[in-house]
Amino acid sequence: MKKWFVCFYLVLSGTILLAQQTTVTTPVNDSVKAKWGKVKTVDGATMISSNDVIENIAQSKEYTVLVNAIENAGLTDTFKSKGPITIFAPTNDAFEKLPPGELDTLLKPAHKLDLSYLLTYHAIAGRLSAKDIQRKINSNNGQAIFTTIAGSKLIAKIDSNRNIVLIDENGGESIMSKFDVQQSNGILHVVNAVLIPKVKPI
């Protein structure tokens, strides 16, 4: 009886050990990374580096205003293009900081050109990481000037809290609150305020 019990115990222990080893070595995470590329969670949404800018921001509840504005301006194909482009993406909260009624006005068909100008002011040709921007700031006496896709200028500085701050043509400031979110067609940085270019005569 004792021999039978000992044999049964050894077989059972070996089975449990084998099951534990099999579970531990299953490469689930590696398979996901290989298939989808780098995955990053931004404002509660999963952004995948193999997706383009539009595909990624469309997954987030924090960018519904931006996505809607891009569609209204007819710029979806522009932001889905091969690029690469650097996007400074305002959240819904950033758009809410605009003066009352301004966003509603911009979304009207009559102001499509103004909306397009505003949105392309948030994009720069090329892939600029936060380190790239910081290097340009450091090598240019504390500020860097960038030309946006809209053709207007943005100034970048570093504040006392070591944040990268973007300054628009009207002196408005926007902090890069999250950065270096890789996209298949560029890179995305989250900003906490909408950047406003100077009005161009039509």
N, CA, C and O of each residue as an XYZ file, in Angstrom:
808
protein
N       0.833     -1.208      0.000
C       0.000      0.000      0.000
C       0.865      1.254      0.000
O       0.585      2.205     -0.730
N       1.928      1.257      0.828
C       2.800      2.422      0.893
C       3.510      2.636     -0.434
O       3.654      3.771     -0.888
N       3.967      1.518     -1.078
C       4.651      1.649     -2.367
C       3.724      2.252     -3.403
O       4.129      3.113     -4.185
N       2.481      1.800     -3.406
C       1.508      2.324     -4.388
C       1.277      3.821     -4.173
O       1.177      4.587     -5.132
N       1.193      4.225     -2.904
C       0.952      5.632     -2.589
C       2.142      6.494     -3.018
O       1.962      7.578     -3.573
N       3.370      5.999     -2.755
C       4.576      6.743     -3.121
C       4.656      6.913     -4.627
O       4.979      7.998     -5.111
N       4.364      5.848     -5.378
C       4.403      5.926     -6.846
C       3.379      6.912     -7.365
O       3.664      7.702     -8.264
N       2.188      6.864     -6.797
C       1.120      7.776     -7.223
C       1.514      9.231     -6.959
O       1.272     10.109     -7.787
N       2.119      9.471     -5.802
C       2.535     10.826     -5.427
C       3.601     11.359     -6.383
O       3.554     12.518     -6.796
N       4.576     10.488     -6.735
C       5.646     10.911     -7.642
C       5.113     11.233     -9.028
O       5.533     12.211     -9.647
N       4.190     10.413     -9.517
C       3.600     10.665    -10.836
C       2.810     11.960    -10.828
O       2.913     12.762    -11.757
N       2.007     12.169     -9.764
C       1.206     13.382     -9.649
C       2.095     14.616     -9.566
O       1.804     15.627    -10.205
N       3.172     14.550     -8.790
C       4.086     15.688     -8.650
C       4.743     16.033     -9.977
O       4.891     17.205    -10.323
N       5.139     14.991    -10.725
C       5.759     15.220    -12.027
C       4.806     15.861    -13.001
O       5.206     16.708    -13.800
N       3.530     15.463    -12.946
C       2.520     16.034    -13.840
C       2.292     17.502    -13.544
O       2.205     18.320    -14.460
N       2.194     17.841    -12.247
C       1.987     19.237    -11.842
C       3.174     20.091    -12.259
O       2.995     21.194    -12.774
N       4.401     19.584    -12.038
C       5.604     20.329    -12.389
C       5.669     20.582    -13.891
O       6.028     21.678    -14.323
N       5.324     19.571    -14.684
C       5.337     19.714    -16.136
C       4.319     20.747    -16.586
O       4.588     21.545    -17.485
N       3.140     20.729    -15.954
C       2.099     21.697    -16.304
C       2.543     23.111    -15.982
O       2.297     24.035    -16.757
N       3.204     23.286    -14.827
C       3.680     24.612    -14.440
C       4.739     25.119    -15.407
O       4.734     26.294    -15.777
N       5.644     24.243    -15.817
C       6.698     24.653    -16.734
C       6.129     25.038    -18.092
O       6.584     25.998    -18.714
N       5.136     24.289    -18.547
C       4.520     24.568    -19.845
C       3.837     25.925    -19.841
O       3.937     26.658    -20.825
N       3.132     26.288    -18.746
C       2.425     27.557    -18.644
C       3.390     28.733    -18.632
O       3.153     29.742    -19.297
N       4.466     28.606    -17.885
C       5.412     29.703    -17.726
C       6.112     30.036    -19.037
O       6.398     31.208    -19.287
N       6.393     29.074    -19.862
C       7.205     29.319    -21.050
C       6.388     29.686    -22.283
O       6.964     29.819    -23.363
N       5.065     29.857    -22.170
C       4.261     30.260    -23.321
C       4.574     31.710    -23.689
O       4.329     32.598    -22.872
N       5.109     31.991    -24.892
C       5.554     33.348    -25.255
C       4.433     34.217    -25.806
O       4.495     34.651    -26.957
N       3.399     34.478    -24.990
C       2.254     35.264    -25.453
C       2.655     36.699    -25.745
O       2.334     37.231    -26.808
N       3.362     37.335    -24.802
C       3.732     38.742    -24.980
C       4.630     38.954    -26.188
O       4.450     39.917    -26.932
N       5.599     38.061    -26.391
C       6.497     38.192    -27.531
C       5.733     38.081    -28.844
O       6.040     38.789    -29.803
N       4.741     37.196    -28.892
C       3.955     37.036    -30.110
C       3.178     38.305    -30.425
O       3.088     38.716    -31.582
N       2.617     38.925    -29.388
C       1.854     40.158    -29.582
C       2.761     41.266    -30.087
O       2.389     42.005    -30.998
N       3.937     41.388    -29.508
C       4.868     42.435    -29.934
C       5.307     42.225    -31.381
O       5.387     43.182    -32.151
N       5.588     40.989    -31.748
C       6.059     40.708    -33.104
C       4.984     41.006    -34.139
O       5.285     41.443    -35.250
N       3.729     40.768    -33.768
C       2.634     40.953    -34.721
C       2.239     42.408    -34.864
O       2.013     42.876    -35.980
N       2.149     43.136    -33.759
C       1.573     44.486    -33.781
C       2.595     45.609    -33.681
O       2.249     46.757    -33.960
N       3.818     45.335    -33.303
C       4.778     46.406    -33.094
C       4.684     46.920    -31.668
O       4.065     46.277    -30.821
N       5.285     48.059    -31.391
C       5.282     48.619    -30.040
C       3.897     49.126    -29.674
O       3.226     49.781    -30.471
N       3.482     48.811    -28.454
C       2.163     49.210    -27.971
C       2.336     50.188    -26.818
O       3.132     49.948    -25.910
N       1.591     51.292    -26.852
C       1.678     52.293    -25.790
C       0.283     52.772    -25.443
O      -0.529     53.026    -26.333
N      -0.003     52.897    -24.153
C      -1.300     53.396    -23.713
C      -1.216     54.901    -23.490
O      -0.401     55.378    -22.699
N      -2.064     55.639    -24.192
C      -2.088     57.097    -24.093
C      -3.507     57.541    -23.787
O      -4.420     57.307    -24.580
N      -3.696     58.182    -22.639
C      -5.020     58.655    -22.228
C      -6.063     57.548    -22.310
O      -7.182     57.765    -22.774
N      -5.681     56.364    -21.855
C      -6.616     55.246    -21.793
C      -6.797     54.484    -23.085
O      -7.553     53.513    -23.116
N      -6.135     54.885    -24.147
C      -6.279     54.214    -25.444
C      -4.975     53.520    -25.825
O      -3.882     54.024    -25.565
N      -5.116     52.362    -26.442
C      -3.950     51.629    -26.907
C      -3.535     52.136    -28.275
O      -4.310     52.072    -29.230
N      -2.311     52.641    -28.371
C      -1.778     53.102    -29.646
C      -0.677     52.151    -30.087
O       0.253     51.860    -29.334
N      -0.796     51.675    -31.312
C       0.112     50.669    -31.844
C       0.985     51.299    -32.919
O       0.485     51.987    -33.808
N       2.279     51.066    -32.837
C       3.220     51.744    -33.734
C       3.042     51.366    -35.201
O       3.508     52.085    -36.084
N       2.373     50.246    -35.468
C       2.139     49.856    -36.863
C       0.901     50.531    -37.452
O       0.632     50.396    -38.646
N       0.146     51.258    -36.624
C      -1.015     52.023    -37.103
C      -0.600     53.456    -37.422
O       0.372     53.968    -36.867
N      -1.351     54.104    -38.329
C      -1.068     55.510    -38.606
C      -1.730     56.402    -37.557
O      -2.456     55.919    -36.688
N      -1.477     57.690    -37.645
C      -1.971     58.649    -36.651
C      -3.490     58.574    -36.503
O      -4.001     58.500    -35.386
N      -4.204     58.592    -37.610
C      -5.668     58.584    -37.565
C      -6.191     57.304    -36.933
O      -7.106     57.349    -36.110
N      -5.624     56.171    -37.306
C      -6.064     54.888    -36.744
C      -5.889     54.868    -35.233
O      -6.726     54.313    -34.521
N      -4.818     55.462    -34.740
C      -4.553     55.444    -33.302
C      -5.414     56.429    -32.516
O      -6.018     56.050    -31.513
N      -5.480     57.685    -32.954
C      -6.249     58.656    -32.164
C      -7.746     58.368    -32.223
O      -8.492     58.778    -31.334
N      -8.190     57.666    -33.268
C      -9.610     57.312    -33.376
C     -10.024     56.301    -32.306
O     -11.215     56.112    -32.061
N      -9.046     55.651    -31.668
C      -9.341     54.665    -30.630
C      -9.548     55.298    -29.254
O      -9.980     54.628    -28.316
N      -9.236     56.594    -29.138
C      -9.260     57.247    -27.828
C     -10.442     58.198    -27.671
O     -10.767     58.957    -28.585
N     -11.077     58.150    -26.512
C     -12.172     59.075    -26.193
C     -11.649     60.489    -25.944
O     -12.423     61.446    -25.934
N     -10.346     60.620    -25.745
C      -9.747     61.927    -25.463
C      -9.446     62.728    -26.726
O      -9.058     63.893    -26.643
N      -9.622     62.114    -27.893
C      -9.287     62.807    -29.144
C     -10.462     62.858    -30.116
O     -10.265     63.004    -31.322
N     -11.680     62.737    -29.597
C     -12.856     62.748    -30.476
C     -13.017     64.090    -31.180
O     -13.422     64.136    -32.342
N     -12.705     65.176    -30.491
C     -12.810     66.509    -31.104
C     -11.780     66.645    -32.223
O     -12.096     67.146    -33.302
N     -10.563     66.205    -31.970
C      -9.504     66.291    -32.975
C      -9.850     65.461    -34.208
O      -9.690     65.927    -35.336
N     -10.318     64.250    -34.000
C     -10.682     63.381    -35.125
C     -11.803     64.009    -35.942
O     -11.759     64.019    -37.172
N     -12.814     64.535    -35.241
C     -13.939     65.184    -35.920
C     -13.476     66.410    -36.708
O     -13.929     66.643    -37.829
N     -12.583     67.180    -36.121
C     -12.068     68.379    -36.791
C     -11.272     68.012    -38.043
O     -11.401     68.664    -39.080
N     -10.458     66.974    -37.944
C      -9.676     66.522    -39.098
C     -10.595     66.076    -40.230
O     -10.344     66.375    -41.397
N     -11.654     65.364    -39.882
C     -12.620     64.921    -40.896
C     -13.325     66.117    -41.532
O     -13.473     66.175    -42.752
N     -13.759     67.072    -40.707
C     -14.459     68.260    -41.221
C     -13.573     69.099    -42.138
O     -14.053     69.718    -43.088
N     -12.283     69.111    -41.844
C     -11.349     69.902    -42.649
C     -10.906     69.170    -43.912
O     -10.207     69.735    -44.753
N     -11.318     67.911    -44.041
C     -10.914     67.123    -45.207
C      -9.446     66.740    -45.186
O      -8.814     66.604    -46.234
N      -8.900     66.563    -43.974
C      -7.466     66.293    -43.834
C      -7.140     64.855    -43.438
O      -5.996     64.539    -43.113
N      -8.143     63.992    -43.466
C      -7.900     62.607    -43.050
C      -6.776     61.967    -43.857
O      -5.877     61.348    -43.289
N      -6.825     62.113    -45.173
C      -5.783     61.523    -46.024
C      -4.412     62.138    -45.749
O      -3.391     61.457    -45.845
N      -4.392     63.415    -45.410
C      -3.123     64.087    -45.098
C      -2.462     63.457    -43.881
O      -1.258     63.197    -43.883
N      -3.261     63.212    -42.833
C      -2.713     62.648    -41.603
C      -2.563     61.126    -41.664
O      -1.999     60.519    -40.754
N      -3.064     60.520    -42.727
C      -2.844     59.094    -42.951
C      -1.730     58.859    -43.972
O      -1.380     57.714    -44.260
N      -1.178     59.937    -44.517
C      -0.159     59.814    -45.558
C       1.105     59.158    -45.004
O       1.286     59.041    -43.792
N       1.959     58.741    -45.910
C       3.172     58.010    -45.540
C       4.078     58.835    -44.639
O       4.748     58.296    -43.758
N       4.096     60.140    -44.864
C       4.915     61.008    -44.016
C       6.398     60.836    -44.269
O       6.812     60.686    -45.419
N       7.219     60.854    -43.206
C       6.788     60.940    -41.804
C       6.423     62.365    -41.391
O       6.917     63.343    -41.952
N       5.545     62.450    -40.393
C       5.136     63.734    -39.844
C       5.175     63.690    -38.321
O       5.010     62.637    -37.705
N       5.395     64.848    -37.739
C       5.337     65.002    -36.285
C       4.047     65.731    -35.953
O       3.797     66.828    -36.453
N       3.229     65.117    -35.106
C       1.922     65.673    -34.758
C       1.914     66.131    -33.304
O       2.302     65.380    -32.409
N       1.475     67.355    -33.072
C       1.217     67.850    -31.717
C      -0.293     67.772    -31.526
O      -1.035     68.615    -32.030
N      -0.738     66.765    -30.801
C      -2.163     66.431    -30.742
C      -2.853     67.030    -29.517
O      -2.566     66.620    -28.393
N      -3.761     67.996    -29.714
C      -4.521     68.545    -28.584
C      -5.613     67.563    -28.147
O      -6.287     66.961    -28.982
N      -5.776     67.412    -26.855
C      -6.846     66.571    -26.318
C      -8.177     67.327    -26.358
O      -8.222     68.511    -26.691
N      -9.256     66.624    -26.013
C     -10.558     67.290    -25.913
C     -10.507     68.440    -24.907
O     -11.084     69.503    -25.135
N      -9.808     68.213    -23.792
C      -9.682     69.268    -22.772
C      -8.974     70.498    -23.333
O      -9.300     71.629    -22.972
N      -8.010     70.274    -24.209
C      -7.297     71.398    -24.825
C      -8.241     72.224    -25.690
O      -8.188     73.454    -25.665
N      -9.099     71.564    -26.450
C     -10.059     72.283    -27.296
C     -11.085     73.049    -26.458
O     -11.583     74.094    -26.877
N     -11.395     72.520    -25.273
C     -12.363     73.191    -24.401
C     -11.826     74.510    -23.856
O     -12.602     75.341    -23.384
N     -10.524     74.716    -23.913
C      -9.920     75.967    -23.446
C     -10.076     77.108    -24.454
O      -9.811     78.266    -24.132
N     -10.507     76.777    -25.670
C     -10.725     77.828    -26.670
C     -11.858     78.739    -26.222
O     -12.723     78.306    -25.460
N     -11.877     79.982    -26.671
C     -12.978     80.889    -26.319
C     -14.328     80.281    -26.695
O     -14.421     79.562    -27.690
N     -15.377     80.558    -25.913
C     -16.706     79.995    -26.187
C     -17.158     80.248    -27.625
O     -17.098     81.374    -28.121
N     -17.603     79.199    -28.273
C     -18.147     79.323    -29.626
C     -17.123     79.241    -30.742
O     -17.490     79.087    -31.907
N     -15.828     79.343    -30.403
C     -14.802     79.367    -31.461
C     -14.710     78.033    -32.198
O     -14.598     78.004    -33.424
N     -14.756     76.929    -31.449
C     -14.678     75.620    -32.088
C     -15.891     75.371    -32.976
O     -15.755     74.872    -34.093
N     -17.082     75.720    -32.479
C     -18.302     75.545    -33.278
C     -18.219     76.329    -34.581
O     -18.659     75.858    -35.629
N     -17.655     77.518    -34.506
C     -17.496     78.341    -35.713
C     -16.533     77.687    -36.697
O     -16.800     77.639    -37.898
N     -15.419     77.189    -36.188
C     -14.418     76.560    -37.048
C     -14.957     75.307    -37.739
O     -14.537     74.977    -38.848
N     -15.878     74.619    -37.087
C     -16.413     73.377    -37.644
C     -17.478     73.605    -38.716
O     -17.925     72.657    -39.361
N     -17.883     74.857    -38.905
C     -18.874     75.158    -39.943
C     -18.212     75.093    -41.323
O     -17.046     75.463    -41.465
N     -18.943     74.627    -42.341
C     -18.386     74.498    -43.701
C     -17.742     75.777    -44.222
O     -16.754     75.724    -44.954
N     -18.300     76.926    -43.846
C     -17.762     78.205    -44.335
C     -16.354     78.480    -43.812
O     -15.635     79.309    -44.371
N     -15.957     77.789    -42.742
C     -14.642     78.028    -42.136
C     -13.711     76.826    -42.307
O     -12.776     76.637    -41.529
N     -13.975     76.029    -43.318
C     -13.164     74.829    -43.562
C     -11.695     75.174    -43.774
O     -10.817     74.470    -43.274
N     -11.419     76.244    -44.506
C     -10.038     76.651    -44.773
C      -9.335     77.084    -43.484
O      -8.167     76.760    -43.267
N     -10.056     77.819    -42.633
C      -9.486     78.251    -41.346
C      -9.168     77.044    -40.462
O      -8.131     76.998    -39.801
N     -10.082     76.070    -40.465
C      -9.887     74.863    -39.659
C      -8.687     74.070    -40.163
O      -7.889     73.562    -39.375
N      -8.570     73.969    -41.473
C      -7.440     73.258    -42.073
C      -6.115     73.932    -41.703
O      -5.131     73.263    -41.392
N      -6.109     75.251    -41.742
C      -4.913     76.023    -41.394
C      -4.527     75.786    -39.934
O      -3.350     75.615    -39.616
N      -5.519     75.776    -39.054
C      -5.278     75.541    -37.630
C      -4.693     74.149    -37.385
O      -3.728     74.003    -36.635
N      -5.272     73.141    -38.010
C      -4.842     71.761    -37.769
C      -3.455     71.475    -38.337
O      -2.649     70.797    -37.701
N      -3.177     71.989    -39.530
C      -1.850     71.755    -40.115
C      -0.766     72.555    -39.390
O       0.426     72.292    -39.552
N      -1.195     73.535    -38.587
C      -0.256     74.268    -37.732
C       0.254     73.374    -36.603
O       1.238     73.706    -35.942
N      -0.413     72.242    -36.383
C      -0.015     71.294    -35.345
C       0.829     70.149    -35.901
O       0.990     69.123    -35.240
N       1.363     70.313    -37.100
C       2.144     69.239    -37.723
C       3.413     69.788    -38.367
O       3.421     70.873    -38.949
N       4.477     69.012    -38.245
C       5.769     69.358    -38.839
C       6.225     68.185    -39.702
O       6.083     67.030    -39.302
N       6.761     68.467    -40.857
C       7.282     67.406    -41.720
C       8.500     66.757    -41.064
O       9.366     67.451    -40.532
N       8.562     65.439    -41.102
C       9.668     64.712    -40.488
C       9.272     64.102    -39.153
O       8.197     64.387    -38.625
N      10.136     63.272    -38.618
C       9.890     62.594    -37.343
C      10.797     63.208    -36.280
O      11.995     62.928    -36.236
N      10.216     64.046    -35.426
C      10.978     64.734    -34.384
C      10.605     64.189    -33.010
O       9.485     64.390    -32.539
N      11.535     63.506    -32.376
C      11.301     63.023    -31.020
C      11.490     64.169    -30.032
O      11.965     65.244    -30.398
N      11.114     63.931    -28.782
C      11.308     64.955    -27.750
C      12.794     65.296    -27.606
O      13.149     66.454    -27.388
N      13.660     64.286    -27.728
C      15.105     64.533    -27.638
C      15.594     65.372    -28.811
O      16.464     66.227    -28.647
N      15.034     65.127    -29.997
C      15.407     65.934    -31.167
C      15.058     67.404    -30.937
O      15.848     68.303    -31.229
N      13.852     67.624    -30.407
C      13.400     68.995    -30.139
C      14.279     69.644    -29.074
O      14.674     70.804    -29.196
N      14.576     68.876    -28.028
C      15.409     69.408    -26.945
C      16.813     69.754    -27.439
O      17.381     70.772    -27.043
N      17.367     68.910    -28.300
C      18.702     69.189    -28.845
C      18.710     70.486    -29.653
O      19.652     71.273    -29.569
N      17.653     70.699    -30.435
C      17.563     71.928    -31.231
C      17.441     73.154    -30.325
O      18.010     74.209    -30.606
N      16.691     72.994    -29.235
C      16.558     74.093    -28.272
C      17.917     74.424    -27.655
O      18.309     75.588    -27.578
N      18.628     73.386    -27.220
C      19.923     73.588    -26.558
C      20.975     74.172    -27.494
O      21.848     74.926    -27.064
N      20.890     73.824    -28.768
C      21.900     74.300    -29.721
C      21.563     75.667    -30.311
O      22.333     76.214    -31.100
N      20.406     76.217    -29.923
C      19.996     77.524    -30.453
C      19.686     78.521    -29.336
O      18.711     79.270    -29.397
N      20.545     78.508    -28.314
C      20.442     79.484    -27.219
C      19.096     79.467    -26.504
O      18.560     80.517    -26.148
N      18.549     78.259    -26.295
C      17.360     78.147    -25.461
C      16.027     78.161    -26.173
O      14.983     78.093    -25.525
N      16.037     78.247    -27.495
C      14.772     78.136    -28.211
C      15.009     77.603    -29.624
O      16.053     77.839    -30.232
N      14.019     76.886    -30.121
C      14.096     76.357    -31.480
C      12.868     76.812    -32.247
O      11.766     76.858    -31.700
N      13.059     77.143    -33.500
C      11.948     77.589    -34.346
C      11.693     76.540    -35.421
O      12.607     76.123    -36.132
N      10.441     76.123    -35.526
C      10.053     75.110    -36.501
C       9.020     75.678    -37.468
O       8.171     76.483    -37.087
N       9.105     75.251    -38.711
C       8.099     75.618    -39.705
C       7.104     74.475    -39.819
O       7.488     73.339    -40.097
N       5.839     74.766    -39.609
C       4.803     73.741    -39.647
C       4.359     73.475    -41.081
O       4.757     74.180    -42.008
N       3.530     72.452    -41.249
C       2.977     72.138    -42.563
C       2.133     73.301    -43.078
O       2.004     73.493    -44.287
N       1.562     74.075    -42.160
C       0.763     75.243    -42.545
C       1.633     76.362    -43.105
O       1.123     77.303    -43.714
N       2.946     76.261    -42.901
C       3.861     77.296    -43.375
C       4.163     78.356    -42.340
O       4.936     79.278    -42.601
N       3.561     78.236    -41.163
C       3.772     79.203    -40.082
C       4.764     78.652    -39.063
O       5.106     77.469    -39.090
N       5.218     79.518    -38.170
C       6.290     79.160    -37.244
C       5.771     78.774    -35.857
O       4.766     79.294    -35.372
N       6.498     77.845    -35.244
C       6.300     77.464    -33.847
C       7.632     77.605    -33.127
O       8.679     77.265    -33.678
N       7.595     78.100    -31.911
C       8.805     78.196    -31.094
C       8.732     77.153    -29.985
O       7.679     76.964    -29.376
N       9.835     76.484    -29.726
C       9.911     75.510    -28.637
C      10.952     75.959    -27.622
O      12.062     76.351    -27.982
N      10.580     75.895    -26.352
C      11.486     76.230    -25.256
C      11.341     75.182    -24.159
O      10.452     74.332    -24.212
N      12.222     75.252    -23.169
C      12.124     74.385    -21.999
C      11.872     75.269    -20.790
O      12.618     76.216    -20.542
N      10.805     74.957    -20.022
C      10.468     75.805    -18.879
C      11.229     75.376    -17.623
O      12.062     74.471    -17.671
N      10.937     76.028    -16.515
C      11.662     75.767    -15.265
C      11.393     74.376    -14.703
O      12.152     73.884    -13.867
N      10.312     73.739    -15.161
C       9.992     72.376    -14.720
C      10.502     71.322    -15.692
O      10.155     70.146    -15.582
N      11.331     71.752    -16.648
C      11.927     70.880    -17.653
C      10.916     70.353    -18.665
O      11.171     69.355    -19.339
N       9.775     71.017    -18.771
C       8.803     70.665    -19.803
C       9.177     71.332    -21.120
O       9.725     72.434    -21.134
N       8.879     70.659    -22.224
C       9.002     71.308    -23.525
C       7.719     72.093    -23.756
O       6.622     71.536    -23.731
N       7.871     73.392    -23.980
C       6.727     74.280    -24.179
C       6.740     74.799    -25.611
O       7.761     75.289    -26.095
N       5.601     74.686    -26.282
C       5.458     75.221    -27.633
C       4.767     76.572    -27.553
O       3.772     76.727    -26.846
N       5.291     77.542    -28.275
C       4.729     78.895    -28.262
C       4.258     79.228    -29.670
O       5.037     79.192    -30.622
N       2.962     79.555    -29.793
C       2.420     79.847    -31.120
C       2.700     81.295    -31.523
O       3.327     82.042    -30.772
N       2.240     81.683    -32.694
C       2.549     83.012    -33.231
C       1.839     84.141    -32.494
O       2.156     85.312    -32.701
N       0.883     83.796    -31.637
C       0.191     84.806    -30.840
C       0.690     84.851    -29.401
O       0.149     85.578    -28.568
N       1.728     84.065    -29.118
C       2.280     84.042    -27.768
C       1.636     83.024    -26.855
O       2.016     82.915    -25.689
N       0.665     82.273    -27.360
C       0.026     81.233    -26.555
C       0.967     80.063    -26.322
O       1.748     79.701    -27.202
N       0.892     79.473    -25.135
C       1.793     78.383    -24.774
C       1.048     77.067    -24.600
O      -0.082     77.030    -24.112
N       1.703     75.996    -25.008
C       1.141     74.655    -24.875
C       2.252     73.706    -24.456
O       3.308     73.661    -25.087
N       2.014     72.951    -23.396
C       3.022     72.028    -22.871
C       2.868     70.654    -23.516
O       1.756     70.151    -23.672
N       3.989     70.059    -23.886
C       3.981     68.669    -24.346
C       3.851     67.773    -23.114
O       4.837     67.507    -22.426
N       2.628     67.311    -22.841
C       2.372     66.542    -21.621
C       2.744     65.070    -21.764
O       3.085     64.420    -20.775
N       2.683     64.548    -22.962
C       3.132     63.182    -23.268
C       3.846     63.253    -24.609
O       3.516     64.085    -25.454
N       4.822     62.379    -24.797
C       5.594     62.516    -26.029
C       6.145     61.179    -26.513
O       6.140     60.173    -25.803
N       6.622     61.216    -27.758
C       7.272     60.064    -28.399
C       6.355     58.853    -28.542
O       6.771     57.721    -28.295
N       5.115     59.092    -28.938
C       4.195     57.986    -29.228
C       4.374     57.653    -30.710
O       3.939     58.408    -31.580
N       5.011     56.529    -30.984
C       5.372     56.185    -32.360
C       4.146     55.794    -33.185
O       3.256     55.091    -32.707
N       4.119     56.264    -34.430
C       3.072     55.935    -35.397
C       3.753     55.353    -36.638
O       4.952     55.548    -36.838
N       2.998     54.647    -37.461
C       3.611     54.085    -38.669
C       4.066     55.188    -39.618
O       4.994     54.995    -40.403
N       3.407     56.348    -39.543
C       3.749     57.448    -40.452
C       4.318     58.672    -39.728
O       4.260     59.791    -40.238
N       4.864     58.442    -38.543
C       5.467     59.567    -37.839
C       5.519     59.375    -36.337
O       5.714     58.265    -35.842
N       5.342     60.468    -35.626
C       5.420     60.452    -34.166
C       4.422     61.460    -33.609
O       4.182     62.504    -34.217
N       3.841     61.147    -32.455
C       2.806     61.994    -31.863
C       3.231     62.466    -30.484
O       3.741     61.690    -29.675
N       3.013     63.758    -30.227
C       3.216     64.341    -28.907
C       1.884     64.951    -28.468
O       1.233     65.645    -29.249
N       1.481     64.697    -27.239
C       0.229     65.243    -26.709
C       0.486     66.642    -26.165
O       1.453     66.858    -25.435
N      -0.380     67.597    -26.519
C      -0.248     68.965    -26.001
C      -1.514     69.359    -25.250
O      -2.605     68.879    -25.556
N      -1.356     70.238    -24.263
C      -2.481     70.561    -23.375
C      -3.224     71.835    -23.756
O      -4.102     72.285    -23.020
N      -2.880     72.415    -24.896
C      -3.597     73.602    -25.383
C      -3.507     73.638    -26.906
O      -2.545     73.148    -27.498
N      -4.522     74.223    -27.524
C      -4.537     74.354    -28.982
C      -3.609     75.491    -29.389
O      -3.643     76.573    -28.803
N      -2.791     75.238    -30.385
C      -1.862     76.249    -30.901
C      -2.568     77.081    -31.967
O      -3.199     76.534    -32.872
N      -2.460     78.395    -31.859
C      -3.188     79.300    -32.759
C      -2.209     80.083    -33.636
O      -1.417     80.868    -33.115
N      -2.248     79.885    -34.951
C      -1.381     80.671    -35.835
C      -1.962     82.058    -36.066
O      -3.142     82.297    -35.807
N      -1.134     82.961    -36.551
C      -1.663     84.266    -36.943
C      -2.590     84.092    -38.136
O      -2.364     83.240    -38.996
N      -3.624     84.899    -38.176
C      -4.598     84.796    -39.262
C      -3.962     85.275    -40.552
O      -3.385     86.360    -40.615
N      -4.079     84.442    -41.585
C      -3.563     84.836    -42.893
C      -4.685     85.447    -43.716
O      -5.809     84.946    -43.680
N      -4.415     86.506    -44.449
C      -5.458     87.097    -45.291
C      -5.874     86.129    -46.387
O      -5.029     85.483    -47.007
N      -7.168     86.032    -46.622
C      -7.700     85.114    -47.641
C      -7.919     85.877    -48.943
O      -8.362     85.294    -49.932
